[in-house]
Amino acid sequence: MAVTDPPRPRLQVPLLDLKPQYQALRAEILAVLEKVCASQAFILGPAVRELERRIAEYSRCRHGVGVSSGTDALLVALMALDIGPGDEVITSPYTFFATAGTIARAGARPVFCDIEPGTYNLAPGAVGSFLEQQCESRGGELIHRRTGGRVKALMPVHLYGQVADMTALMALAGRYGLRVIEDAAQAIGADDAEGRRACSFGDIGCLSFFPTKNLGAFGDAGLCVTNDAGLAERIEVLRVHGAKPKYYHASIGGNFRLDELQAAVLNVKLPHLDAWSAARRRNAACYDRGLAAAGLGEAVRTPHADPRARHIYNQYVLRVRDRDRLRQHLADAGVGTEIYYPVPLHLQQCFAYLGHRAGEFPEAERAARETLALPIYPELGERELTYVVDSIAGFYR
């Protein structure tokens, strides 16, 4: 008997395809790269300065400082605020590793609080309960009773492209004297219901230009924005090994410079960012309508998004029943997906020293079990979106 190959999927819908975006901008990008190469000015040149100004303005902040990655943006922000050994920073257990990883790298201790089940962002209620029930003021410092650490800062994450509840979080920060670092790696251009932009609330906002982001470089790149001129200057010094002037070091920094070639690429892409984010919102609305029409009930829950706000959909994340089998079904149908994130940070092996146990942050753990990201990139057409919806509906039917 002849062995036949399994039928090929009708369509291939990858999780992300960056090639169409590049092809549309190829000539312009190659021209600016040639300009940088001709100048041989590769380190902190005019393209970096231009990008810093434009991203600060776009983020509705006064100052921008280009750095080598979104991870280094978080790290240098902590350094600029003098957060280190003996200090603690409150953040989410449900986010990319760099959020808590940079806190630990700075020598501080991550303190996790649970998330909101709808937005997956840090829950103000959980933060407030921690501050009220587990902390006390001693000698002008806020002390975590269990560890004896100084609680110095709050690091909310604007996850998947949606602004966290910064009104409530900033009120808590003000009441308890906490500095605020916004992890906006997935949220450039996102607004809350009052039209306030991610990165414009706290002391420092941190952005990533990793290639998969709405505004992506050709490698690693990041940027810090702030309204504080003193903090901006401190970040500028720290990104060049703490030198000011050159070869004179009053503090220890790092090599956190944004590459000139990456800045040149990002300057070409930035004027298109709003259109790309609008296309992501259009695709999200198409998914919302299609999945609602499919009548899948509680098996599939589409992302919560405040209609008054501007969600930029760096990811479109469903909460689904039987997640892992659905993911395999979609893979067999040619649909790319991803799980962001399968293991909450408090259960990662490298954070075992914090002493957390399973069940401690139930919403983060439930999200890790139930969520699945679908393709959402701007160039997707209605045919591909409908195919993804039909493939999901076919699984549950």
C-alpha positions in Angstrom: 0.0 0.0 0.0 1.4 3.4 -1.0 2.0 5.8 1.9 0.5 9.2 1.2 1.6 12.5 2.8 -0.9 14.3 5.0 -2.8 17.0 3.3 -1.1 20.4 3.2 -2.8 23.2 5.0 -4.9 25.5 2.8 -2.9 28.5 4.0 0.3 29.3 5.8 -0.2 32.1 8.4 3.1 32.6 10.3 3.0 34.2 13.7 5.1 37.1 12.2 6.5 37.9 8.8 8.8 40.9 8.6 9.7 40.5 5.0 6.8 42.5 3.5 7.5 45.5 5.7 11.2 45.4 4.7 10.4 45.1 1.0 8.2 48.2 1.1 11.0 50.3 2.7 14.0 48.6 1.2 15.3 51.4 -1.0 14.9 54.0 1.7 16.6 51.8 4.4 19.5 50.8 2.1 20.0 54.5 1.3 20.3 55.5 5.0 22.6 52.6 5.8 24.9 53.6 2.9 24.9 57.2 4.3 26.1 55.9 7.7 28.7 53.7 6.1 30.0 56.6 4.0 30.2 58.8 7.1 31.9 56.1 9.1 30.3 57.7 12.2 29.0 54.5 13.9 28.8 55.5 17.5 26.3 58.0 18.9 26.1 60.0 15.7 23.4 62.2 14.2 20.9 59.4 13.6 20.9 58.5 17.3 20.4 62.1 18.2 17.5 62.4 15.8 15.8 59.2 17.0 16.2 60.3 20.6 14.4 63.6 19.9 11.6 62.0 17.8 10.9 59.1 20.2 10.8 61.4 23.2 8.3 63.6 21.3 6.3 60.6 20.2 6.1 59.4 23.8 5.2 62.9 25.0 8.3 63.2 27.1 11.0 65.9 27.1 14.1 63.7 26.9 15.2 60.5 25.1 18.4 58.5 25.5 19.1 55.7 23.1 20.5 52.5 24.5 21.6 49.1 23.3 18.4 47.1 24.0 15.1 47.2 25.9 16.7 45.0 28.6 19.6 47.6 29.0 17.0 50.4 29.1 15.5 48.8 32.2 18.9 48.1 33.7 20.3 51.6 33.2 17.0 53.1 34.5 17.5 51.2 37.8 21.1 52.3 37.9 20.1 55.9 37.3 17.7 55.8 40.3 20.5 54.3 42.5 18.6 51.0 43.0 20.9 48.2 44.1 21.7 45.8 46.9 19.3 45.9 49.9 16.6 47.5 47.7 13.4 46.0 46.4 11.3 46.7 43.3 7.6 45.7 42.9 6.7 44.2 39.6 4.6 41.6 37.7 5.3 37.9 37.7 3.7 37.6 34.3 6.0 39.3 31.8 9.2 38.7 29.8 12.1 37.7 31.9 14.0 41.0 31.5 11.6 42.8 33.8 12.6 41.0 36.9 16.0 39.9 35.5 17.3 43.4 35.4 16.1 44.1 39.0 18.2 41.1 40.1 21.1 42.1 37.9 21.1 45.5 39.6 21.5 43.7 42.9 18.0 44.4 44.1 15.2 42.0 44.9 12.1 41.6 42.7 8.8 41.7 44.7 6.0 40.2 42.7 2.3 41.1 42.9 -0.4 39.4 41.0 -2.0 40.6 37.8 -5.5 41.7 36.6 -7.2 38.7 34.8 -8.6 40.9 32.0 -5.5 42.9 31.0 -2.8 40.7 32.4 -1.2 43.9 33.8 -0.1 44.5 37.3 -3.1 44.7 39.7 -3.2 47.9 41.7 -5.2 46.1 44.4 -2.5 43.5 44.8 0.2 46.2 45.0 -1.9 48.1 47.5 -2.4 45.1 49.7 1.3 44.3 49.7 2.3 47.9 50.7 -0.4 48.2 53.3 -0.1 44.7 54.9 3.6 43.8 54.5 5.5 47.1 54.6 6.1 49.7 57.3 8.0 53.0 57.5 11.2 53.0 59.5 13.5 56.0 59.7 12.1 57.5 56.5 12.4 54.3 54.5 9.7 51.8 53.4 10.7 48.4 54.8 9.4 45.0 53.7 8.8 43.3 57.1 9.5 39.8 55.9 12.9 40.5 54.2 14.0 43.8 55.8 14.6 45.2 52.3 14.0 48.8 51.3 11.0 49.0 48.9 12.2 51.7 46.6 10.4 51.5 43.2 7.5 50.2 41.2 8.0 48.7 37.7 4.7 48.2 36.0 4.6 46.5 32.6 2.3 47.7 29.8 1.8 44.1 28.6 0.9 43.2 25.0 0.5 46.9 24.0 -2.1 48.0 26.6 -1.3 50.6 29.3 -1.6 49.4 32.8 -3.8 51.1 35.3 -1.3 53.9 35.9 -3.8 56.3 37.6 -4.1 53.8 40.5 -0.5 52.7 40.4 0.9 56.3 40.4 -1.4 57.1 43.3 0.2 54.2 45.3 3.7 55.3 44.3 3.0 58.8 45.5 1.5 57.7 48.8 4.4 55.4 49.6 7.2 57.5 48.0 8.2 55.0 45.3 10.0 55.8 42.1 8.3 54.4 38.9 10.0 52.8 35.9 7.6 51.9 33.1 8.4 48.8 31.2 6.8 49.8 27.8 8.8 47.4 25.7 5.6 46.2 24.0 3.7 49.5 24.2 5.2 52.3 22.2 2.4 54.7 21.3 -0.2 53.1 23.6 -2.6 55.5 25.4 -4.8 55.1 28.4 -8.5 56.1 28.4 -7.5 59.7 29.2 -5.2 59.9 26.2 -2.0 59.7 28.3 0.8 57.8 26.7 2.9 54.9 27.9 6.2 56.1 29.3 4.8 59.5 30.3 3.6 58.7 33.8 6.7 57.6 35.8 10.2 58.7 36.3 11.6 56.7 33.4 9.9 54.9 30.5 11.8 52.0 28.8 11.3 51.0 25.2 12.5 48.1 23.1 13.1 48.0 19.4 13.6 44.3 19.1 12.7 43.3 15.6 9.3 41.8 16.6 8.1 45.0 18.2 5.6 47.4 16.4 8.7 49.6 15.8 11.5 47.1 15.2 15.2 47.5 14.5 17.4 45.1 12.5 18.7 43.7 15.8 18.8 44.8 19.5 18.0 48.5 20.3 16.2 50.4 23.0 15.6 53.8 24.5 14.8 55.5 27.8 12.5 58.5 28.0 11.9 60.9 30.9 10.7 64.3 31.8 13.6 64.8 34.2 16.6 66.5 32.6 18.9 65.3 35.5 17.9 61.7 35.0 18.4 62.0 31.2 21.9 63.3 31.8 22.6 60.5 34.3 21.5 57.8 31.8 23.6 59.5 29.1 26.7 59.2 31.3 25.9 55.6 32.5 25.6 54.4 28.9 29.2 55.3 28.2 30.7 53.5 31.2 29.9 56.3 33.6 32.4 58.6 31.9 32.0 62.4 32.1 34.2 63.9 30.6 35.7 61.1 28.6 38.0 58.9 30.6 36.9 60.4 33.9 34.6 58.1 35.9 32.7 59.4 38.9 30.4 56.3 38.7 30.4 52.8 37.1 28.2 52.5 34.1 28.2 50.1 31.2 28.4 50.0 27.4 24.7 50.7 26.7 25.0 52.8 23.5 22.4 52.6 20.8 24.1 51.7 17.5 24.0 54.4 14.7 23.0 51.9 12.1 20.0 50.7 14.1 18.9 54.3 14.8 19.1 55.1 11.0 16.7 52.1 10.3 14.3 53.2 13.1 14.2 56.8 11.8 13.0 55.4 8.4 10.4 53.3 10.1 9.0 55.7 12.7 6.8 57.7 10.3 4.9 54.5 9.5 4.4 53.4 13.1 0.9 54.8 13.6 -0.3 53.2 10.4 1.1 49.8 11.4 -0.4 50.0 14.9 -3.8 51.0 13.3 -3.5 47.9 11.1 -2.9 45.7 14.1 -6.0 47.2 15.8 -8.0 46.6 12.6 -6.8 43.0 12.6 -7.7 42.6 16.3 -11.2 43.9 15.6 -11.6 41.4 12.7 -10.6 38.6 15.1 -13.0 39.9 17.7 -15.9 39.9 15.3 -15.1 36.5 13.8 -14.6 34.7 17.1 -17.8 36.3 18.5 -19.8 35.1 15.4 -18.3 31.6 15.8 -20.3 31.3 19.1 -17.6 29.5 21.0 -18.8 30.6 24.4 -16.4 30.3 27.3 -14.0 28.2 25.3 -12.4 31.3 23.8 -12.1 34.7 25.4 -10.8 37.5 23.2 -8.5 40.2 24.7 -10.0 42.8 27.0 -9.4 46.3 25.6 -10.9 49.6 26.9 -12.6 51.2 23.9 -11.6 54.6 25.1 -7.9 53.7 25.1 -5.4 53.0 22.4 -4.2 49.3 22.5 -1.4 48.8 20.0 -1.6 45.0 20.0 2.0 44.1 20.0 0.4 40.7 20.7 -3.2 39.5 20.3 -3.7 37.0 23.2 -6.6 34.7 23.7 -7.6 32.9 26.9 -8.7 29.5 25.7 -9.8 26.1 26.9 -7.5 23.1 26.2 -4.7 25.5 25.1 -2.0 23.1 24.2 -4.2 20.9 22.0 -5.6 23.9 20.2 -2.0 25.1 19.6 -1.1 21.8 18.0 -4.3 21.9 15.9 -3.4 25.4 14.6 0.2 24.3 13.8 -1.2 21.4 11.8 -3.4 23.9 10.0 -0.4 26.1 9.1 -1.1 28.8 11.7 1.7 30.1 13.8 1.1 30.8 17.5 3.2 31.5 20.7 2.7 31.2 24.4 3.6 34.4 26.2 4.5 33.2 28.9 4.5 29.5 29.9 6.2 29.9 33.3 5.5 32.9 35.6 8.6 34.5 36.9 8.1 33.5 40.5 8.3 29.9 39.5 11.4 30.2 37.3 14.3 28.2 38.7 16.7 31.2 38.9 14.3 32.9 41.3 13.9 30.0 43.6 15.9 32.0 46.2 12.9 34.3 46.6 11.0 31.4 48.2 7.7 31.5 46.2 5.5 28.5 45.8 2.9 27.5 43.2 -0.5 29.0 43.9 0.9 32.2 45.3 0.0 34.3 42.3 -3.1 32.5 40.9 -4.0 34.9 38.1 -0.5 34.9 36.7 -0.4 31.1 36.9 -3.8 30.8 35.3 -2.7 33.1 32.4 0.4 31.0 31.9 -1.8 27.9 31.5 -4.6 29.4 29.3 -3.2 32.1 27.0 -2.2 31.8 23.3 -1.0 34.6 20.9 -2.3 34.6 17.3 -0.7 36.3 14.3 -1.5 40.0 14.3 1.1 41.7 12.2 -0.1 44.6 10.0 0.3 42.9 6.6 -2.2 40.2 7.3 -5.3 40.2 5.1 -8.9 39.3 5.7 -8.4 36.0 4.1 -5.7 34.9 6.5 -7.6 36.3 9.5 -10.7 34.4 8.6 -8.7 31.3 8.1 -7.3 31.6 11.6 -10.8 32.1 13.0 -12.2 29.1 11.1 -9.3 26.9 12.2 -10.0 27.8 15.9 -13.8 27.2 15.4 -13.1 23.9 13.7 -11.1 22.7 16.7 -13.9 23.3 19.2 -16.6 22.0 16.9 
